[in-house]
Amino acid sequence: MKLRLESTNTEDYLKEISPVIQFNTPLVRQEIKRIESQASSLRERAKIAFEVARDEIAHSFDTKSSIITIEAEDVLKKKEGICFAKAHLLASLLRGMGIPTGFCYQRVLRKNTIDSGYALHGLNAVYLKETGWFRIDPRGNKPGVNSQFSTDTEKLAYPIRTELGEVDYADVFLAPLPSVIQAMHKSADSQALFFNRPEKV
């Protein structure tokens, strides 16, 4: 897929967006230092950050937790969040290490049937000088979901089935969608958020 950038200036994809995307808060800064101590190349640092967001943060829908996290610092503190929260954390970690990162979305079936309706799923696009832009999905793996860090062939969480009305949006946004943040704030718990997620970009 040819990605559609909101800005052609990669510097725009390095900015903090308070309070959701911040990399100078205590836990995020601590995690960045830990990652930087483990790898010297930006590619390896990006891979480690991806694995932190994918593997060390529980997906609230999978665990049936009621907690909603939004800001990167809170995601790290509580060690859980849905796809959007994981994407917020990953963007904060990567931007904090000087790696341009944007926000991408897919429209997927809510419960794998057309009758269940649709909801947005959030992931990230990352820029490395040697590879250009590529997408990665920190959703978290489970049976039937196997997302991996790959700079060439995409290995995302969900195969998009256009015949079922699902949509793979090519946009790489500078900030999380306002409709996504609004849905997260207005939902009483993650069960409510499951149904309150926006249906389209």
C-alpha positions in Angstrom: 0.0 0.0 0.0 1.2 3.5 -0.8 0.9 5.5 2.4 -0.7 9.0 2.3 1.3 11.4 4.5 -0.5 14.3 6.3 2.9 16.1 6.1 5.9 15.5 3.9 8.1 17.0 6.7 9.2 14.1 8.9 10.0 16.6 11.7 6.3 17.0 12.1 6.0 13.4 13.1 8.4 14.0 16.1 6.3 16.4 18.1 4.7 15.9 21.5 0.9 16.2 21.5 0.1 16.9 25.2 -1.3 15.1 27.1 -1.7 12.0 24.9 1.7 11.8 23.1 4.4 12.8 25.5 8.0 11.5 25.9 9.3 13.7 28.8 7.0 12.2 31.5 8.8 10.0 34.1 7.9 6.5 33.0 8.1 7.1 29.3 11.5 8.8 29.7 12.6 5.8 31.9 11.5 3.3 29.2 13.2 5.3 26.5 16.5 5.2 28.4 16.1 1.5 29.0 15.6 0.9 25.2 18.5 3.1 24.2 20.8 1.2 26.6 19.9 -2.1 24.8 20.4 -1.0 21.2 22.4 1.6 19.3 20.7 1.6 15.9 17.3 3.3 15.4 15.9 0.2 13.7 16.7 -2.0 16.7 15.4 0.6 19.1 12.1 0.8 17.1 11.8 -3.0 17.2 12.3 -3.1 21.0 9.8 -0.3 21.5 7.3 -2.1 19.3 7.7 -5.3 21.3 7.2 -3.3 24.6 3.9 -1.9 23.3 2.8 -5.2 21.8 3.9 -7.7 24.5 4.2 -5.8 27.8 0.9 -3.9 27.6 -2.1 -6.1 28.0 -5.0 -5.5 25.6 -8.0 -4.5 27.7 -10.5 -6.3 25.4 -8.5 -9.5 25.6 -8.3 -9.5 29.4 -11.9 -8.1 29.8 -10.5 -5.3 32.0 -12.7 -2.3 32.6 -9.8 0.1 32.6 -9.3 2.7 29.8 -5.9 4.2 29.3 -5.3 7.0 26.8 -2.0 8.9 27.6 1.3 7.1 27.0 2.4 7.6 30.7 -0.8 6.0 32.0 -0.5 3.1 29.6 3.0 2.4 31.0 1.8 2.9 34.6 -1.2 0.5 34.3 0.4 -1.8 31.7 -2.8 -2.1 29.7 -4.8 -0.4 27.0 -6.6 -1.1 23.7 -5.1 -0.7 20.3 -5.3 3.1 20.3 -3.6 3.3 23.7 -0.8 1.0 22.6 -0.3 3.1 19.4 -0.1 6.2 21.6 2.5 4.6 23.8 4.6 3.4 20.8 4.4 6.8 19.1 5.6 8.5 22.3 8.5 6.1 22.8 9.6 6.3 19.1 9.2 10.1 18.8 11.2 10.4 22.1 14.0 8.6 20.4 13.9 10.8 17.3 12.1 8.3 15.1 9.2 9.9 13.1 5.9 8.1 13.9 2.4 8.6 12.8 -1.1 7.2 13.4 -3.0 4.9 11.1 -6.4 3.3 11.2 -8.4 0.4 9.7 -12.1 -0.2 9.7 -12.8 -3.7 10.9 -15.8 -5.8 11.8 -16.5 -5.4 15.5 -17.3 -9.1 16.2 -16.3 -10.6 12.8 -19.9 -10.4 11.4 -21.5 -7.7 9.4 -24.4 -7.6 11.8 -22.0 -6.7 14.7 -21.1 -3.5 12.9 -17.7 -1.8 12.4 -15.1 0.0 14.5 -11.8 1.6 13.9 -8.6 -0.2 14.8 -5.4 1.8 15.5 -1.8 1.2 14.5 1.3 3.2 13.6 3.5 4.1 10.7 7.2 4.6 11.3 10.0 6.3 9.3 13.5 5.0 9.1 16.0 6.6 6.7 17.1 3.3 5.3 13.6 1.9 4.7 11.2 4.9 4.4 7.7 4.7 5.9 6.3 1.3 7.0 3.4 0.3 9.2 3.5 -1.8 12.4 0.7 -2.9 14.6 1.3 -3.1 18.4 -2.2 -4.5 19.1 -0.9 -7.6 20.9 -0.9 -11.2 19.6 -3.3 -14.0 20.4 -4.6 -17.0 18.6 -5.4 -15.8 15.1 -3.4 -12.6 15.5 0.3 -12.5 14.7 1.7 -9.0 14.3 5.4 -8.6 13.8 8.0 -5.9 13.3 8.8 -5.8 9.6 10.2 -3.0 7.5 9.4 -4.6 4.1 6.3 -7.0 4.1 3.6 -5.8 6.4 2.8 -8.2 9.2 -0.2 -6.5 10.8 -2.8 -7.9 13.2 -5.8 -8.0 10.8 -6.1 -8.9 7.2 -8.5 -6.4 5.7 -11.5 -8.0 4.0 -12.8 -5.4 1.6 -15.6 -7.7 0.5 -17.0 -7.5 4.0 -16.8 -3.7 4.1 -13.6 -3.4 5.9 -11.2 -0.6 5.0 -7.5 -0.1 5.1 -6.9 3.6 5.3 -3.6 4.8 3.7 -3.5 8.0 5.8 -0.6 8.6 8.2 -1.9 11.2 10.6 0.3 13.5 12.7 -2.0 13.1 15.7 -4.6 10.6 17.0 -8.0 11.2 15.5 -10.1 13.6 17.7 -13.1 11.2 17.3 -11.0 8.4 18.8 -9.8 10.4 21.8 -13.4 11.7 22.4 -14.7 8.1 22.4 -12.1 7.1 24.9 -12.9 10.0 27.2 -16.6 9.6 27.1 -16.8 5.8 27.7 -17.4 4.7 31.2 -15.2 1.6 30.8 -13.5 -0.5 28.1 -16.7 -2.5 27.6 -18.5 0.6 26.7 -15.6 1.8 24.6 -15.8 -1.5 22.6 -19.1 -0.1 21.2 -18.3 3.6 21.3 -15.3 3.4 19.0 -15.7 5.4 15.8 -16.7 3.4 12.7 -14.7 5.3 10.1 -12.0 7.9 9.7 
